[in-house]
Amino acid sequence: MLIEVAALVGHGVPWDVAMAMPRVRRMAFLVAFGELAGGRYDWSMQQWEYPDG
């Protein structure tokens, strides 16, 4: 939980807001931030996709 909150704070989410979020919402925001940064998340497998190589 602490790593998730720290990552959200690093993206500008206030600490108290990140701490109050249910885990599902924290994870959704983390995926959204990751995809905005160019990552790709496979929702059916619930994991990040990595390019081969």
Buried (B, 14 or more C-beta within 10 A) or exposed (E): EEEBBEBBBEBEBEEEEBBEBEEEEBBEBBBEBBEEEEEEBEEEEEEEEEEEE
